[in-house]
Amino acid sequence: MPAVIEVSCINCDMCVPECPNEAISMGPLHYQVNPQLCTECIGYYDKPTCIEVCPIDCVALVTG
């Protein structure tokens, strides 16, 4: 289940340097997560760090 950044993203840049897999990049309007690179920080952190550092809670894990 990769992370996804919602359209409410304000492009604050908090998540980009925290991603150990360099899975986050600027999309056409806001940051986005490359699902091919996202590992939910397994092997690096206990929880996905992009979710932990987001000041507006616009990052979530894709479920189902």
N, C-alpha and C positions, 0 to 999 in steps of 0.2 A: 504494500500500500504506500505509494509515494505521497509526499506532501503536495498540497496545491495552495496557491496564493490567490485569494479572492480579489475581485475588482475594487474592493474598498482599500486596497494597498495604497499607501501615500508615498511610496518610493523613498523611505527614510534611510535605506542602506544598512539597517541593523543586521539583517539576516545574511547578506552576501558574504562578509568576511568570516562568519561563523560556520558556514557550510564546509565540512571537511572533504566533500566530494566535488566541490565547485559546480553543484547542480543548479544554482540559482543565477539567473541572468536577466537583463532588462528585456522585456517584451515590447510590443508596440505601444502599450499604454502604462504598464506596470511590470514589476518583477514577476517572473514565472519560474517554475521548477521543471527541470528536465527529468521526466520519470525514468529515463534510461540510466540516469546517474544517481538518483535519490535512493539511499539505503536506509532512510529514517535514522541515520547516525549510528546504526548498529556497529559495534566495535569501536566507536569513538565516544559516545555519550549515552547516558541512561535513557534520555528522551530526545526526540528531534529538536535540535538546538534552535532551528528557525522559529519553531512554535514558542519556545521559551523566551526568546529575545524580542519577539514582535510586540511593539507597544500598543497596537490597536487590535490584536487578536484576529488578524485576517489570514492566518495560515492554519490549515487543517489537514488531517490525513484523509485520503480518499478511502472510503469504506465500501465494501460490497463489490 
